[in-house]
Each structure stands twice: as C-alpha cells, then as structure tokens.
C-alpha cells in the first residue's frame, strides 16, 4: 500500500509478510517445484497473523512475531514438499492477502515491476539504535542538535517531537504513558523517553533499556518536559519510516530545531562499517558473548559467501 503506514491499519508487516516470504525462501532452498511453492505460500497464508496490538500494549510478542513467522514459513515449505496443499490464489483471491488484510487497496506494480531484475535485498534498511525503527529519525534529529549546539539536559526548558500521524500514534500517544514507560518494549516505542535518553547520554544503546535505565531520574525529568505533535508533512512518500522534527527550547530563550526525513541505515543514508561493528558488538555482548567471540563471529558473517561448513557459524553463535 504505497503511502500508507501499516500501523495505521493495525498490521505489523514484518510479521504478516514474514509468513509468506519465509515460506518462499525455504521452498527455494528445498528445491520445490512451482505447484509446491504456491502451496507453501498458501499454507503459510493460512497461518499468517501479525496485528500490531503488541506494539500498543508494549508486549514482548512484538519481537517474537517475526520468529513465529519464520518458523511457520519453514514448516509450510516442508509440508508442501510432503504433499499438503494450500490455497492457490493467496494474494489476489476474494479473501487473499491484499483483499482481506488491506481491503483491496494495493498496487501490484510494487511487487511485479522489475521482477527478476531488481532485488529488494539491495534496499534493506539497518537499525543503528535498539528501538522502534520509527523512532530513529527523532534520535538522529536529537543527535544532530547535540552536535551543532552546546547545551546540557539542565539547560532544556521543553522538547517537542513532531511525527507523521502513523508514527505519532505508535510513538507519541498517549503522552502520559510515553513519558514514563514501565517495560522495555514500552520504552522502545516511546519517542519522549528515547529522545530524552539520547539528549542525556549523547547516544542510545541496549544498556539504556535495562530496568535501571527505565527509572533514571535525569531522563524522566526531561520526559516530563517533552511534548509530541502531529505533522502530516513528515509522511514518507513510500509509506515507510516517516521523518521527525525535534524542537528544543532552552532556558536562555534559544529555540533549536532539527528535521530528519530519512533515518540512518536507509539505502540513501547507509551506516558505516564502524557503526555496523558497534551495533553488532552492543547486541551480542549484551547477550553474554565475549568481545573476542563477537569479533570472530562478525568476521565469519562478513565472509559468509566463502563459508563451506555452516556448523562453524552455528558454533560461533553459541553463547
């Protein structure tokens, strides 16, 4: 649905489309024929879910959803390989994906134009920060203000974060709960908390989302001085992550403003090798892996095309 954020209609596309895409990838790896591939998609569609209520409730199932989709996709391909049939008109049937999940509002050219010649994997986005992707333009804006101006959290009178309607609903409303998240997931979907943490720390990393991080008084004092607002001019033309504008009012009367329309890690704003390494190390060391093992694992992943024994990769991933 070009120009439409899935969150505004209640779906988490990472999960919803994850069932079908993982079934097709698994089917390709298994060498399924055409009919088996169609049935794999049909079996996966019969299981497909992925509503966004977990985002709103701050539940851990938000991050579990893509894993459930991946697991179901592999099972769907295996079942199709063994002869189980599934629906054939998965996408455009009367109650196929596009009609049932998107009310018939879709553009098939997005899927079909350039098929076999243009590959979506070249347009992947990567997340430098451990929070909802929709919050990253606000983080970038906050970091931009810190880089351009000299001020401390104590200098801040008020902060206003502007987002498009979809991101506002997900990250900025209701303001009372966004100012004081009580769980990790709630914090990952709170622009007031994320921006305040960024302004206090000069960065935002996984340790910030610890139980101790959620109750830091310096951060919570700043969230109480933070407002959120809707700005439709920040809607992304392609329906993806929207822009953000962060306005910081200082006690000395200065009003500082920064607008970011494309998040770091998008194809047009790629992360550097150093930023990738920093994010990777932040993740795996928080999971209990030694820094030496992390470096060895990253080197193996970077040389994946030359890996002949996948067990080496699996061994390195064990904490």
Secondary structure as a PSIPRED ss2 file (coil, helix, strand):
# PSIPRED VFORMAT (PSIPRED V4.0)

   1 X C   1.000  0.000  0.000
   2 X C   1.000  0.000  0.000
   3 X C   1.000  0.000  0.000
   4 X C   1.000  0.000  0.000
   5 X C   1.000  0.000  0.000
   6 X H   0.000  1.000  0.000
   7 X H   0.000  1.000  0.000
   8 X H   0.000  1.000  0.000
   9 X H   0.000  1.000  0.000
  10 X C   1.000  0.000  0.000
  11 X E   0.000  0.000  1.000
  12 X C   1.000  0.000  0.000
  13 X H   0.000  1.000  0.000
  14 X H   0.000  1.000  0.000
  15 X H   0.000  1.000  0.000
  16 X H   0.000  1.000  0.000
  17 X H   0.000  1.000  0.000
  18 X H   0.000  1.000  0.000
  19 X H   0.000  1.000  0.000
  20 X H   0.000  1.000  0.000
  21 X H   0.000  1.000  0.000
  22 X H   0.000  1.000  0.000
  23 X H   0.000  1.000  0.000
  24 X H   0.000  1.000  0.000
  25 X H   0.000  1.000  0.000
  26 X H   0.000  1.000  0.000
  27 X H   0.000  1.000  0.000
  28 X H   0.000  1.000  0.000
  29 X H   0.000  1.000  0.000
  30 X H   0.000  1.000  0.000
  31 X C   1.000  0.000  0.000
  32 X C   1.000  0.000  0.000
  33 X C   1.000  0.000  0.000
  34 X H   0.000  1.000  0.000
  35 X H   0.000  1.000  0.000
  36 X H   0.000  1.000  0.000
  37 X H   0.000  1.000  0.000
  38 X H   0.000  1.000  0.000
  39 X H   0.000  1.000  0.000
  40 X H   0.000  1.000  0.000
  41 X H   0.000  1.000  0.000
  42 X H   0.000  1.000  0.000
  43 X H   0.000  1.000  0.000
  44 X H   0.000  1.000  0.000
  45 X H   0.000  1.000  0.000
  46 X H   0.000  1.000  0.000
  47 X H   0.000  1.000  0.000
  48 X C   1.000  0.000  0.000
  49 X C   1.000  0.000  0.000
  50 X C   1.000  0.000  0.000
  51 X E   0.000  0.000  1.000
  52 X C   1.000  0.000  0.000
  53 X H   0.000  1.000  0.000
  54 X H   0.000  1.000  0.000
  55 X H   0.000  1.000  0.000
  56 X H   0.000  1.000  0.000
  57 X H   0.000  1.000  0.000
  58 X C   1.000  0.000  0.000
  59 X C   1.000  0.000  0.000
  60 X C   1.000  0.000  0.000
  61 X H   0.000  1.000  0.000
  62 X H   0.000  1.000  0.000
  63 X H   0.000  1.000  0.000
  64 X H   0.000  1.000  0.000
  65 X H   0.000  1.000  0.000
  66 X H   0.000  1.000  0.000
  67 X H   0.000  1.000  0.000
  68 X H   0.000  1.000  0.000
  69 X H   0.000  1.000  0.000
  70 X H   0.000  1.000  0.000
  71 X H   0.000  1.000  0.000
  72 X H   0.000  1.000  0.000
  73 X H   0.000  1.000  0.000
  74 X H   0.000  1.000  0.000
  75 X H   0.000  1.000  0.000
  76 X H   0.000  1.000  0.000
  77 X H   0.000  1.000  0.000
  78 X H   0.000  1.000  0.000
  79 X H   0.000  1.000  0.000
  80 X H   0.000  1.000  0.000
  81 X H   0.000  1.000  0.000
  82 X C   1.000  0.000  0.000
  83 X C   1.000  0.000  0.000
  84 X C   1.000  0.000  0.000
  85 X C   1.000  0.000  0.000
  86 X C   1.000  0.000  0.000
  87 X C   1.000  0.000  0.000
  88 X C   1.000  0.000  0.000
  89 X C   1.000  0.000  0.000
  90 X C   1.000  0.000  0.000
  91 X C   1.000  0.000  0.000
  92 X C   1.000  0.000  0.000
  93 X C   1.000  0.000  0.000
  94 X C   1.000  0.000  0.000
  95 X C   1.000  0.000  0.000
  96 X C   1.000  0.000  0.000
  97 X H   0.000  1.000  0.000
  98 X H   0.000  1.000  0.000
  99 X H   0.000  1.000  0.000
 100 X H   0.000  1.000  0.000
 101 X C   1.000  0.000  0.000
 102 X C   1.000  0.000  0.000
 103 X C   1.000  0.000  0.000
 104 X C   1.000  0.000  0.000
 105 X C   1.000  0.000  0.000
 106 X C   1.000  0.000  0.000
 107 X C   1.000  0.000  0.000
 108 X C   1.000  0.000  0.000
 109 X H   0.000  1.000  0.000
 110 X H   0.000  1.000  0.000
 111 X H   0.000  1.000  0.000
 112 X H   0.000  1.000  0.000
 113 X C   1.000  0.000  0.000
 114 X C   1.000  0.000  0.000
 115 X C   1.000  0.000  0.000
 116 X C   1.000  0.000  0.000
 117 X C   1.000  0.000  0.000
 118 X C   1.000  0.000  0.000
 119 X C   1.000  0.000  0.000
 120 X H   0.000  1.000  0.000
 121 X H   0.000  1.000  0.000
 122 X H   0.000  1.000  0.000
 123 X H   0.000  1.000  0.000
 124 X C   1.000  0.000  0.000
 125 X C   1.000  0.000  0.000
 126 X C   1.000  0.000  0.000
 127 X C   1.000  0.000  0.000
 128 X C   1.000  0.000  0.000
 129 X C   1.000  0.000  0.000
 130 X C   1.000  0.000  0.000
 131 X C   1.000  0.000  0.000
 132 X C   1.000  0.000  0.000
 133 X H   0.000  1.000  0.000
 134 X H   0.000  1.000  0.000
 135 X H   0.000  1.000  0.000
 136 X H   0.000  1.000  0.000
 137 X H   0.000  1.000  0.000
 138 X H   0.000  1.000  0.000
 139 X H   0.000  1.000  0.000
 140 X H   0.000  1.000  0.000
 141 X H   0.000  1.000  0.000
 142 X H   0.000  1.000  0.000
 143 X H   0.000  1.000  0.000
 144 X H   0.000  1.000  0.000
 145 X H   0.000  1.000  0.000
 146 X H   0.000  1.000  0.000
 147 X H   0.000  1.000  0.000
 148 X H   0.000  1.000  0.000
 149 X C   1.000  0.000  0.000
 150 X C   1.000  0.000  0.000
 151 X C   1.000  0.000  0.000
 152 X C   1.000  0.000  0.000
 153 X H   0.000  1.000  0.000
 154 X H   0.000  1.000  0.000
 155 X H   0.000  1.000  0.000
 156 X E   0.000  0.000  1.000
 157 X E   0.000  0.000  1.000
 158 X E   0.000  0.000  1.000
 159 X E   0.000  0.000  1.000
 160 X E   0.000  0.000  1.000
 161 X E   0.000  0.000  1.000
 162 X E   0.000  0.000  1.000
 163 X E   0.000  0.000  1.000
 164 X C   1.000  0.000  0.000
 165 X H   0.000  1.000  0.000
 166 X H   0.000  1.000  0.000
 167 X H   0.000  1.000  0.000
 168 X H   0.000  1.000  0.000
 169 X H   0.000  1.000  0.000
 170 X H   0.000  1.000  0.000
 171 X H   0.000  1.000  0.000
 172 X C   1.000  0.000  0.000
 173 X C   1.000  0.000  0.000
 174 X C   1.000  0.000  0.000
 175 X H   0.000  1.000  0.000
 176 X H   0.000  1.000  0.000
 177 X H   0.000  1.000  0.000
 178 X H   0.000  1.000  0.000
 179 X H   0.000  1.000  0.000
 180 X C   1.000  0.000  0.000
 181 X C   1.000  0.000  0.000
 182 X C   1.000  0.000  0.000
 183 X C   1.000  0.000  0.000
 184 X H   0.000  1.000  0.000
 185 X H   0.000  1.000  0.000
 186 X H   0.000  1.000  0.000
 187 X H   0.000  1.000  0.000
 188 X H   0.000  1.000  0.000
 189 X C   1.000  0.000  0.000
 190 X C   1.000  0.000  0.000
 191 X H   0.000  1.000  0.000
 192 X H   0.000  1.000  0.000
 193 X H   0.000  1.000  0.000
 194 X H   0.000  1.000  0.000
 195 X H   0.000  1.000  0.000
 196 X H   0.000  1.000  0.000
 197 X H   0.000  1.000  0.000
 198 X H   0.000  1.000  0.000
 199 X H   0.000  1.000  0.000
 200 X H   0.000  1.000  0.000
 201 X H   0.000  1.000  0.000
 202 X C   1.000  0.000  0.000
 203 X C   1.000  0.000  0.000
 204 X C   1.000  0.000  0.000
 205 X C   1.000  0.000  0.000
 206 X H   0.000  1.000  0.000
 207 X H   0.000  1.000  0.000
 208 X H   0.000  1.000  0.000
 209 X H   0.000  1.000  0.000
 210 X C   1.000  0.000  0.000
 211 X H   0.000  1.000  0.000
 212 X H   0.000  1.000  0.000
 213 X H   0.000  1.000  0.000
 214 X H   0.000  1.000  0.000
 215 X C   1.000  0.000  0.000
 216 X C   1.000  0.000  0.000
 217 X H   0.000  1.000  0.000
 218 X H   0.000  1.000  0.000
 219 X H   0.000  1.000  0.000
 220 X H   0.000  1.000  0.000
 221 X H   0.000  1.000  0.000
 222 X H   0.000  1.000  0.000
 223 X H   0.000  1.000  0.000
 224 X C   1.000  0.000  0.000
 225 X C   1.000  0.000  0.000
 226 X E   0.000  0.000  1.000
 227 X E   0.000  0.000  1.000
 228 X E   0.000  0.000  1.000
 229 X E   0.000  0.000  1.000
 230 X E   0.000  0.000  1.000
 231 X C   1.000  0.000  0.000
 232 X H   0.000  1.000  0.000
 233 X H   0.000  1.000  0.000
 234 X H   0.000  1.000  0.000
 235 X C   1.000  0.000  0.000
 236 X C   1.000  0.000  0.000
 237 X C   1.000  0.000  0.000
 238 X C   1.000  0.000  0.000
 239 X C   1.000  0.000  0.000
 240 X C   1.000  0.000  0.000
 241 X C   1.000  0.000  0.000
 242 X C   1.000  0.000  0.000
 243 X C   1.000  0.000  0.000
 244 X E   0.000  0.000  1.000
 245 X E   0.000  0.000  1.000
 246 X E   0.000  0.000  1.000
 247 X E   0.000  0.000  1.000
 248 X E   0.000  0.000  1.000
 249 X E   0.000  0.000  1.000
 250 X E   0.000  0.000  1.000
 251 X C   1.000  0.000  0.000
 252 X C   1.000  0.000  0.000
 253 X C   1.000  0.000  0.000
 254 X C   1.000  0.000  0.000
 255 X E   0.000  0.000  1.000
 256 X E   0.000  0.000  1.000
 257 X E   0.000  0.000  1.000
 258 X E   0.000  0.000  1.000
 259 X E   0.000  0.000  1.000
 260 X E   0.000  0.000  1.000
 261 X C   1.000  0.000  0.000
 262 X C   1.000  0.000  0.000
 263 X C   1.000  0.000  0.000
 264 X C   1.000  0.000  0.000
 265 X C   1.000  0.000  0.000
 266 X C   1.000  0.000  0.000
 267 X H   0.000  1.000  0.000
 268 X H   0.000  1.000  0.000
 269 X H   0.000  1.000  0.000
 270 X C   1.000  0.000  0.000
 271 X C   1.000  0.000  0.000
 272 X C   1.000  0.000  0.000
 273 X H   0.000  1.000  0.000
 274 X H   0.000  1.000  0.000
 275 X H   0.000  1.000  0.000
 276 X H   0.000  1.000  0.000
 277 X H   0.000  1.000  0.000
 278 X H   0.000  1.000  0.000
 279 X H   0.000  1.000  0.000
 280 X H   0.000  1.000  0.000
 281 X H   0.000  1.000  0.000
 282 X H   0.000  1.000  0.000
 283 X H   0.000  1.000  0.000
 284 X H   0.000  1.000  0.000
 285 X H   0.000  1.000  0.000
 286 X H   0.000  1.000  0.000
 287 X C   1.000  0.000  0.000
 288 X C   1.000  0.000  0.000
 289 X C   1.000  0.000  0.000
 290 X C   1.000  0.000  0.000
 291 X H   0.000  1.000  0.000
 292 X H   0.000  1.000  0.000
 293 X H   0.000  1.000  0.000
 294 X H   0.000  1.000  0.000
 295 X H   0.000  1.000  0.000
 296 X H   0.000  1.000  0.000
 297 X H   0.000  1.000  0.000
 298 X H   0.000  1.000  0.000
 299 X H   0.000  1.000  0.000
 300 X H   0.000  1.000  0.000
 301 X H   0.000  1.000  0.000
 302 X H   0.000  1.000  0.000
 303 X C   1.000  0.000  0.000
 304 X H   0.000  1.000  0.000
 305 X H   0.000  1.000  0.000
 306 X H   0.000  1.000  0.000
 307 X C   1.000  0.000  0.000
 308 X C   1.000  0.000  0.000
 309 X C   1.000  0.000  0.000
 310 X H   0.000  1.000  0.000
 311 X H   0.000  1.000  0.000
 312 X H   0.000  1.000  0.000
 313 X H   0.000  1.000  0.000
 314 X H   0.000  1.000  0.000
 315 X H   0.000  1.000  0.000
 316 X H   0.000  1.000  0.000
 317 X C   1.000  0.000  0.000
 318 X C   1.000  0.000  0.000
 319 X C   1.000  0.000  0.000
